[in-house]
Amino acid sequence: MTEQTFKAGTSNSIREAGFTLFELLIVITIIGILMGVAIPNITFSDPERDMDTAVRRLTGAVSEARSRALLKREPLELHLEGKYIRIVQRNGKQEIGKAALPDTVTISRVIVDKREQRTLLFTPKGVTQPATIELTSPPCVRTLCIKPIQGISYPK
C-alpha cells in the first residue's frame, strides 16, 4: 500500500473553474474607465455644427474664386451643386478646386441677379454678381448673401 504525501502550499480539494469576485471587479473597473474615455469622443451629427462647417467651406470657396480670378486675370465660375462647390475656368472648363459639404447639408437654392441658377461668375477684377445662397440641414436653414466686392455676409 502506498501512502499519499502532500507538498506545502497545495490543497487537498479540487478548485472549480471560474473567476473570483476580485478579478471580476478589476475587469469591470477597466471596462468602465475605457467607456468613460471612449464615449465622449464619439461624434454624433449635429446640424448646427455641420451648418457652420458648410458656411466656412462656402466662404473659403468664394474667397478663393475671387482671389484666383484676380491673380490669373481671367473669369472663373463657382458652381454650387447640391453637396459640392467647384471652381472652374470659364474658357477651358477645367476644374481648379472642389469642396464637399457635410453629409447633412445641401445647397437648396441659389439666386443670382434675382434669377435661380447654380453658377456664380467672377470677373478678372474679382467682382461677382450679387447672390443669395440657401443652405439646408434639417431643421436648420441658413441664408448667405454674396456681395459683388465685399464677400459673404450672413445673419447668425
C-alpha positions as semicolon CSV with decimal commas, in nm:
position;residue;x (nm);y (nm);z (nm)
1;M;0,000;0,000;0,000
2;T;0,127;0,346;-0,091
3;E;0,097;0,649;0,120
4;Q;-0,007;0,990;-0,019
5;T;0,211;1,282;0,060
6;F;0,127;1,650;0,005
7;K;0,360;1,933;-0,070
8;A;0,341;2,254;0,126
9;G;0,103;2,516;-0,018
10;T;-0,114;2,271;-0,206
11;S;-0,466;2,188;-0,119
12;N;-0,633;1,859;-0,087
13;S;-0,955;1,979;-0,254
14;I;-1,004;2,034;-0,628
15;R;-1,055;2,400;-0,731
16;E;-1,357;2,467;-0,952
17;A;-1,314;2,674;-1,269
18;G;-1,430;3,041;-1,258
19;F;-1,329;3,390;-1,158
20;T;-1,306;3,534;-0,813
21;L;-1,510;3,837;-0,714
22;F;-1,190;4,044;-0,701
23;E;-1,097;3,952;-1,061
24;L;-1,445;4,044;-1,184
25;L;-1,432;4,381;-1,006
26;I;-1,096;4,464;-1,169
27;V;-1,226;4,377;-1,519
28;I;-1,547;4,581;-1,468
29;T;-1,340;4,878;-1,345
30;I;-1,114;4,865;-1,652
31;I;-1,414;4,843;-1,886
32;G;-1,574;5,140;-1,707
33;I;-1,260;5,351;-1,748
34;L;-1,235;5,265;-2,119
35;M;-1,604;5,351;-2,175
36;G;-1,560;5,678;-1,988
37;V;-1,279;5,775;-2,223
38;A;-1,436;5,645;-2,546
39;I;-1,797;5,766;-2,522
40;P;-1,726;6,143;-2,512
41;N;-1,505;6,107;-2,821
42;I;-1,780;5,952;-3,034
43;T;-1,905;6,219;-3,271
44;F;-2,274;6,250;-3,334
45;S;-2,410;6,451;-3,623
46;D;-2,502;6,799;-3,508
47;P;-2,695;7,002;-3,769
48;E;-2,575;7,334;-3,628
49;R;-2,208;7,229;-3,634
50;D;-2,248;7,085;-3,986
51;M;-2,407;7,412;-4,097
52;D;-2,114;7,612;-3,956
53;T;-1,872;7,385;-4,143
54;A;-2,066;7,435;-4,467
55;V;-2,066;7,814;-4,423
56;R;-1,689;7,813;-4,366
57;R;-1,629;7,600;-4,677
58;L;-1,855;7,817;-4,890
59;T;-1,692;8,135;-4,760
60;G;-1,349;7,990;-4,839
61;A;-1,458;7,888;-5,189
62;V;-1,594;8,238;-5,266
63;S;-1,273;8,396;-5,135
64;E;-1,057;8,153;-5,334
65;A;-1,253;8,205;-5,656
66;R;-1,227;8,583;-5,618
67;S;-0,853;8,566;-5,544
68;R;-0,777;8,328;-5,831
69;A;-0,976;8,540;-6,078
70;L;-0,772;8,844;-5,974
71;L;-0,443;8,655;-5,978
72;K;-0,493;8,479;-6,313
73;R;-0,672;8,777;-6,467
74;E;-0,935;8,554;-6,619
75;P;-1,301;8,487;-6,541
76;L;-1,379;8,194;-6,313
77;E;-1,704;8,021;-6,227
78;L;-1,816;7,895;-5,889
79;H;-2,056;7,602;-5,936
80;L;-2,287;7,527;-5,641
81;E;-2,427;7,178;-5,696
82;G;-2,619;7,016;-5,410
83;K;-2,334;6,883;-5,195
84;Y;-2,036;7,018;-5,389
85;I;-1,873;7,355;-5,453
86;R;-1,649;7,365;-5,760
87;I;-1,423;7,638;-5,901
88;V;-1,395;7,608;-6,279
89;Q;-1,213;7,806;-6,550
90;R;-1,469;7,975;-6,770
91;N;-1,290;7,917;-7,102
92;G;-1,143;7,570;-7,072
93;K;-1,398;7,436;-6,820
94;Q;-1,104;7,293;-6,628
95;E;-1,179;7,228;-6,263
96;I;-0,946;7,421;-6,033
97;G;-1,085;7,327;-5,693
98;K;-1,362;7,125;-5,533
99;A;-1,503;7,111;-5,180
100;A;-1,770;6,884;-5,038
101;L;-2,027;6,996;-4,783
102;P;-2,102;6,784;-4,477
103;D;-2,339;6,494;-4,546
104;T;-2,637;6,656;-4,377
105;V;-2,607;6,994;-4,554
106;T;-2,728;7,072;-4,906
107;I;-2,737;7,385;-5,117
108;S;-3,111;7,409;-5,163
109;R;-3,139;7,737;-5,352
110;V;-2,913;7,988;-5,529
111;I;-3,048;8,321;-5,652
112;V;-2,813;8,524;-5,875
113;D;-2,931;8,864;-6,000
114;K;-3,288;8,774;-5,897
115;R;-3,281;8,452;-6,104
116;E;-3,243;8,100;-5,977
117;Q;-2,920;7,944;-6,107
118;R;-2,626;7,743;-5,972
119;T;-2,323;7,930;-6,111
120;L;-2,151;8,249;-5,996
121;L;-1,916;8,427;-6,236
122;F;-1,607;8,606;-6,102
123;T;-1,460;8,861;-6,342
124;P;-1,084;8,918;-6,382
125;K;-1,124;9,208;-6,139
126;G;-1,266;8,973;-5,873
127;V;-1,619;9,109;-5,894
128;T;-1,922;8,880;-5,896
129;Q;-2,297;8,922;-5,923
130;P;-2,497;8,968;-5,603
131;A;-2,628;8,630;-5,494
132;T;-2,825;8,464;-5,217
133;I;-2,748;8,104;-5,122
134;E;-2,974;7,894;-4,904
135;L;-2,817;7,605;-4,712
136;T;-3,036;7,340;-4,553
137;S;-2,954;7,092;-4,279
138;P;-3,285;6,988;-4,120
139;P;-3,405;7,156;-3,906
140;C;-3,158;7,441;-3,977
141;V;-3,178;7,675;-4,276
142;R;-2,919;7,946;-4,329
143;T;-2,917;8,215;-4,597
144;L;-2,589;8,364;-4,715
145;C;-2,557;8,685;-4,915
146;I;-2,270;8,720;-5,158
147;K;-2,192;9,081;-5,239
148;P;-2,014;9,184;-5,560
149;I;-1,696;9,308;-5,393
150;Q;-1,722;9,267;-5,015
151;G;-1,766;8,888;-4,996
152;I;-2,013;8,686;-4,790
153;S;-2,238;8,804;-4,513
154;Y;-2,496;8,610;-4,320
155;P;-2,716;8,667;-4,019
156;K;-2,633;8,442;-3,725
